[in-house]
């Protein structure tokens, strides 16, 4: 029986009720005993190959995938210097350890705000220098990857690009940390195999993000797939981040789903924050106020303690003239 993939990689075997003697087979790993699936070419992301899990060092003392749950917060889009610095300072003061913000914005409509581009990256770097927070921001195409890699601590691949395989390869080749978001219509298998593209480039500093799938009910068109978190924890060694902002699309629903995600085993949560959501140039309806973030962080900390974890604290801001 040939158990090698087309590219020479070993296939992982699953069986109802028990693994199929892979523990004694070199290069072969079991990812799950889930009875709903058969063989999967998923050797690099398999939890069985790294049962202790992967910890991604985001820099500045922030570790994603360890015992501490990491809060990432910031605006959907970088809109200007004052806005970015105010929100960054507010996020850090509230207890967030990582700063998020979009410089390049992939929008459904070409008439919507597309982001500030390079200027947005420069403002994110300035906010990092002021707060000491590592920065995660999105690369929307292969052309933007070198720029984002130059400025960001972690490159985000958004839901729309989850299966943009050229982009996945390009991002993987940078060696930078990567946050890979699940597509709105993607299965768990498809998310994991998208991550495989990045790992295949030799880059293992990858975290997965559950950010909701498209539902059938007009009353709740976005469905935050909380069930995916424990499932993914069983299947993969990669850290898991939950995005209740995009997962719900409703400001009032962000906090309860963030707490639930921590309880379910998420290694981090990423939320959108804005000082004036009604004036936000994108995703204002799902952006929480800084005051709401101040309430949410200790709530998540309490949930983390209840499941045997703690919350990562913000690092100190660098001294003037330090590394960007």
C-alpha positions in Angstrom: 0.0 0.0 0.0 1.6 3.3 -1.1 1.4 5.9 1.6 3.4 8.6 -0.1 1.9 11.8 -1.6 2.7 13.0 -5.1 5.4 15.2 -3.7 7.0 12.5 -1.6 5.3 13.5 1.7 3.7 10.9 4.0 0.0 10.6 4.2 -1.7 10.7 7.6 -4.2 7.9 8.2 -7.3 8.1 10.3 -9.6 5.2 11.3 -12.8 4.9 13.2 -12.0 4.2 16.9 -8.3 3.8 16.6 -5.2 4.9 14.7 -3.9 2.7 11.9 -0.4 1.5 13.0 1.3 4.7 12.0 3.3 5.3 15.2 5.8 2.7 13.9 6.0 4.0 10.4 8.7 6.6 9.7 7.3 9.9 8.5 3.7 8.9 9.1 1.5 10.6 11.7 -2.1 10.4 12.9 -3.9 13.7 12.9 -7.2 12.4 14.4 -9.5 9.4 14.9 -12.4 11.5 13.5 -14.7 8.9 11.8 -15.9 11.4 9.2 -12.6 11.6 7.3 -10.2 9.2 5.7 -6.7 9.8 4.6 -5.3 13.4 4.6 -2.0 14.7 3.1 -1.4 16.8 6.2 1.9 15.7 7.6 3.3 19.1 8.5 0.3 20.6 10.4 -0.6 17.4 12.2 -0.9 17.5 16.0 0.5 14.0 16.1 3.8 15.1 14.7 4.1 17.8 17.3 1.8 16.9 20.2 3.3 19.6 22.5 2.0 22.3 20.0 3.8 25.1 18.3 4.6 28.4 20.0 4.9 31.4 17.7 7.2 34.1 19.1 5.6 37.4 17.9 8.5 39.4 19.3 8.8 41.8 22.2 8.1 38.9 24.6 4.7 37.9 23.2 4.3 34.2 22.7 1.3 32.8 20.9 0.4 29.1 21.6 1.9 28.9 25.1 0.0 29.0 28.4 -0.9 32.7 28.0 -3.9 33.8 25.9 -2.9 36.8 23.7 -5.3 39.7 23.0 -4.8 41.4 19.7 -6.7 44.7 19.1 -6.8 47.7 16.9 -8.8 49.3 14.1 -10.1 47.6 11.1 -8.3 50.1 8.9 -5.5 52.6 9.6 -7.2 55.9 8.8 -4.7 58.5 10.0 -1.9 59.3 12.4 -4.0 60.6 15.3 -6.6 57.8 15.0 -3.9 55.1 14.9 -1.9 56.4 17.8 -4.9 57.0 20.0 -6.3 53.5 19.4 -3.0 51.9 19.8 -2.4 53.6 23.2 -6.0 52.8 24.3 -5.6 49.1 23.3 -2.4 48.8 25.2 -3.8 50.5 28.2 -6.8 48.1 28.1 -4.4 45.1 28.2 -4.0 44.1 24.6 -0.5 42.7 23.8 -0.6 42.9 20.0 -1.7 45.7 17.7 -3.8 45.0 14.6 -4.7 47.4 11.8 -5.3 47.3 8.1 -3.0 49.3 5.7 -4.2 47.4 2.6 -8.0 46.6 2.6 -9.5 44.0 0.3 -13.1 45.3 0.1 -16.2 43.7 -1.5 -16.9 46.9 -3.4 -14.2 48.7 -5.5 -15.8 51.9 -4.4 -15.1 51.3 -0.7 -12.0 52.6 1.2 -9.0 50.5 0.1 -6.6 51.5 2.9 -3.7 54.0 3.1 -1.2 51.5 1.7 2.4 52.3 2.5 1.5 55.3 4.6 -0.7 53.0 6.7 2.3 50.7 7.2 4.4 53.6 8.3 1.8 54.6 10.8 1.6 51.1 12.2 5.4 51.1 12.7 5.1 54.5 14.5 2.4 53.0 16.7 4.5 50.0 17.5 7.4 52.3 18.4 5.2 54.3 20.7 3.5 51.3 22.5 6.0 48.4 22.2 3.2 46.2 20.7 4.0 43.7 17.9 2.0 44.5 14.8 -0.1 42.2 12.6 -1.5 43.5 9.3 -2.7 42.0 6.0 -1.0 41.4 2.7 -3.7 41.4 0.1 -1.7 40.2 -2.9 1.8 39.0 -3.8 2.9 42.5 -4.7 2.2 43.8 -1.2 4.0 41.0 0.6 7.6 42.5 0.6 6.2 45.8 1.9 4.1 44.2 4.6 7.0 41.9 5.6 9.3 45.0 6.0 7.0 46.7 8.4 4.9 44.1 10.2 5.8 41.5 12.9 3.1 39.2 11.6 1.6 39.0 8.1 -2.1 38.3 7.9 -3.7 36.4 5.1 -7.3 37.3 5.0 -10.4 35.1 4.5 -10.8 36.2 0.9 -7.2 35.0 0.2 -7.2 31.7 2.2 -6.9 29.7 -1.0 -4.8 32.2 -3.0 -2.0 29.6 -3.3 0.5 32.0 -4.9 0.1 34.4 -2.0 0.4 31.6 0.5 3.7 30.5 -1.0 5.0 34.0 -1.2 4.1 34.7 2.4 5.6 31.4 3.5 8.8 32.2 1.7 9.3 35.4 3.8 9.9 33.5 7.0 7.7 36.0 8.8 5.1 34.9 11.3 1.7 34.4 9.5 -1.9 34.6 10.7 -4.0 32.6 8.3 -7.8 33.4 8.4 -10.4 30.8 7.5 -12.5 31.6 4.4 -16.2 32.2 4.9 -17.1 29.1 3.0 -14.0 27.0 3.8 -14.1 23.7 5.6 -11.6 22.9 8.4 -9.8 20.6 6.0 -9.4 23.4 3.5 -8.0 25.7 6.2 -5.5 23.2 7.3 -4.4 22.4 3.7 -4.0 26.2 3.1 -1.7 26.3 6.1 0.2 23.4 4.6 1.2 25.6 1.6 2.9 28.0 4.0 4.6 25.3 6.0 5.8 23.6 2.8 7.9 26.8 2.2 9.8 26.0 5.4 7.9 28.5 7.5 6.4 27.0 10.7 5.6 30.3 12.4 1.9 30.0 11.5 -1.3 30.6 13.5 -4.8 29.9 12.3 -7.7 32.2 12.8 -11.4 31.2 13.1 -13.3 34.3 11.9 -16.7 32.9 11.1 -18.5 31.3 8.2 -21.4 32.4 6.0 -24.7 31.3 7.4 -28.2 30.7 6.0 -30.2 32.8 8.4 -30.7 36.5 7.4 -31.0 37.3 11.1 -27.4 36.0 11.7 -25.7 35.9 8.3 -22.3 35.4 9.9 -21.8 32.3 12.0 -18.9 32.2 14.4 -17.8 28.6 14.3 -16.9 28.0 17.9 -17.0 24.3 17.4 -14.0 24.6 15.1 -11.7 25.7 17.9 -11.6 22.4 19.9 -11.7 20.5 16.6 -8.6 22.3 15.3 -6.8 21.9 18.6 -7.2 18.1 18.2 -6.0 18.2 14.6 -3.1 20.6 14.5 -0.2 21.8 16.5 -0.6 25.4 15.1 -1.8 28.1 17.5 -5.4 29.2 17.1 -6.8 32.7 17.2 -10.5 33.6 17.3 -11.9 36.7 15.6 -15.3 37.4 17.1 -15.5 40.8 15.4 -15.8 39.4 11.9 -17.3 36.2 13.2 -20.4 38.1 14.4 -20.4 41.4 12.7 -22.3 42.9 15.7 -20.6 45.0 18.4 -22.8 43.6 21.2 -21.9 40.1 20.3 -18.1 40.5 20.2 -17.5 40.2 24.0 -19.6 37.0 24.6 -18.1 35.2 21.7 -14.6 36.3 22.7 -15.1 34.8 26.2 -16.5 31.7 24.7 -13.5 31.3 22.4 -11.1 31.5 25.3 -13.2 28.9 27.1 -13.1 26.7 24.0 -9.3 26.8 23.8 -8.3 29.7 21.6 -4.7 30.8 22.1 -5.6 34.4 21.2 -8.4 36.7 20.3 -8.3 39.5 17.7 -10.9 42.2 18.0 -11.5 45.5 16.2 -11.5 48.6 18.3 -12.3 52.2 17.3 -12.7 55.4 19.3 -15.6 56.5 17.1 -17.1 53.4 15.4 -19.9 55.4 13.7 -17.2 57.3 11.8 -15.0 54.3 11.0 -14.2 53.9 7.3 -14.7 50.2 7.5 -16.4 47.7 9.9 -17.7 50.3 12.3 -20.7 48.1 13.3 -18.5 45.4 14.7 -15.8 47.6 16.2 -16.0 47.9 20.0 -15.1 51.1 22.0 -11.9 51.2 24.0 -14.0 51.2 27.2 -15.6 47.9 26.1 -12.1 46.5 25.5 -11.1 47.5 29.0 -14.1 45.5 30.3 -13.5 42.5 28.0 -9.8 41.9 28.8 -10.3 41.1 32.5 -13.3 39.0 31.6 -11.2 37.0 29.2 -8.5 36.7 31.9 -11.1 35.3 34.3 -12.2 32.7 31.7 -8.5 31.9 30.9 -7.9 31.2 34.6 -10.9 29.0 34.8 -9.4 26.7 32.1 -5.9 26.7 33.5 -4.4 29.5 31.5 -3.5 33.2 32.0 -3.5 36.3 29.8 -0.5 37.8 28.1 0.4 41.2 29.4 1.5 44.1 27.2 5.2 44.6 27.0 6.9 47.9 27.9 7.2 50.6 25.2 10.7 50.7 23.8 13.1 53.5 24.8 13.4 56.3 22.3 15.8 55.4 19.5 15.2 51.7 20.0 14.5 49.2 17.2 11.3 49.8 15.3 
